[in-house]
């Protein structure tokens, strides 16, 4: 049985530049109205495909500032509101949030370029925030991923012709433990299976 997905979509966006293009601002907004949104529900060890109405809307703003000749700051924030309607879970029909749909995400970064040794030495440091979300359409507490921050850093050197780059980097330097994916067979074993980053 094949389900046909119908969706009405609206997109808006703009790009702005100020101060001789030293500061740029990109912004976009979107709205989706689905007739047969496909969502997957784990029931014991089987997967059920649900086709339900759903709405998703939100936006994103990205700002970049070249503070000095070598220093660049960047910030990106996004918001997503999502609801899948009339999802049956343990005999109760409610609107649910689609899996892996955090309401807020934020990224901050700083890059410093230094000319050196017939090339460019670049230092980068940044952080990424992800709001709480679920890895299951059930939206049970056991399937909830708590909000978290991760921090990254990188040092790289690029030759003057930009043919070669050497880099050393570290991701999640704070060693934050967070859920990346999971399964919720609570009805089968009273347990959940979760993988961590």
N, C-alpha and C positions, 0 to 999 in steps of 0.2 A: 504494500500500500504506500503510495507516494503522496506526500502533502505538499501543496503549493504554497509558497510563502508570498504573501502580499504585504507591502510596506509602503507607507507614504513617508517621504523624507524631505527635510528642509535643511539647507546648509547656508551659513552666513560666515563671511570672513573678511578681515582687513589686514593690511600691512602698512605700518607707519614708520617714518624715519625722522629723527630730529638732530639738531646740533651737528650738521654736516655729516650725517649718517653715523655719528658716534653712539647714538642711542636708537635702537630699533624695537618696535613693539608689534608683535603678531597676535591676532586674536581671532578666534573662530567659535561658532556655536552650531549646534545640530539638534534635530528633533526627528525621531523615528516613531511611527505608529504602525505596529505589526498586526496583521490579522491572524496569522498562523505561525507564531514564533516557536521554534523548536527548542525544547529544553529536555534534558535527560535526567531521569530520576532513578536512583538505585533502589531496588526492592529486593532484599536478601542478596542473592548473587545474580539477579537479572537486572537488565536495564530497560526502563520503559521510556519511550519517546512521547513527550507531550506536545501537543500543538495548541497553544493558548494565545489569546490577545496579549500584547505587551506594548509598553511605551518606554522609550529611552530618550533622554535629552540631557544636554549639558554644554560645556564649553571649555576652552583652553586659552590661556594667555602665556605668551613667551616674551620675555624682555631680555635684551642684551645691551650691555653698556661697555664701551671701550674707554676705560677710565684714563689710561695713559697709553703710550705707544705700544707697550708690551702687556698691559694688564687688562683682561676682559672678565667681566662678571656676567653671569647668566642666571635667570630664574624662570622656572616654568611651573604653572599651577593648572590643574585640570579638575573639573567637577563632572560627575556623571550621576544622574538619577535614573534608576531602572526599576520597573515593576512588571512582573509576569503575573497575569490575572488568573484567578480561579484555579490555583494549583492544589490538588488534593494531597494532603499529607496526614497519615494516620486517621483517616475519617473526617478530617476538618479541611474545608476548602477556604483558602485565603490567598491574598496577593502576596507574592514572594519576590525577593531580590535574586536576580540571576547570579549563578556562580561566577566567581572571579571578577566582580564588579565593585571595586572600592569607590565610595562616593568621592573621596579626595585623593589626589596625588600631588606631591610637591617635589621639585628638584632644584637644588641650589649648587652653583659651581663657580670656581674662580680659576683662571688660567693666566700664568705669567710666562711670557716668552723672553728669552735672553739670548742675544747673538753671541755665539762662542764657537771657536774651532771650525771656522768655515761652514757654519751651519747655525741651527737654532736649538737651544736647550729649552724645553718647556716643562713647567711644573703645573700640575692640576690637582685640585682637591675639591670634593663635593659631597653632598648628602642627598639622600632620596627618602621621602616619607610616603608610606602607603597606609591609607586608612583601613579600618577593620572591614572585613568582607567574609563571604562564605565560599566554601568549595563544593557546596551541595545546594540544590534547589529547595531542600527541606528547610533550610535556614535554622537548623537545630544548633544549640550552643556547642555541641561536639564538633560541628562542621564549621565553626567560626574561626577565622584567622584574625588575631588581635592586631591592632595598628602597630607599625614599627618603623624605625629609621635604620638606614644603612649608610656607611661612609666609605668613600673610595679615594684613592690617591694614585697618581701616575707621574713618573719622570721619563721624558723621552728626548732623544736628540735626532734631528732631521738634517741631512746634508743640504748644502745651498741649492743644488739642482732638484731637490725633493725626490730623489730616486731611492734613498735609503732612510729607514727609520729604525732606531734601536730604543726599546722601551722596557721599563720595569714598572709593574703596577701591583696594587693590592685592592681587592674588592672586599667589602664588608669587614673593614679593619677592626671594628668593635666586636666582631664575632657574635653578632646578634643571631639568635636562634629563632627562626620563624617558620611557620607552616607554608609549604609550597603547593602541595596537592594532598588529597585524602579521599578515602571512601568511607561511607557510613552505613555498614550492614548491621545496624543496631538491632533490627528485628530478627536477624539470624543468630547473632552471637552476643548481643549486648556490648559490642565493641566497635571501635573505629580504627582504621589504618591510616596513618599519617606519615608523610615524608617531610623532612626539614631541610631548610637552607642554612 
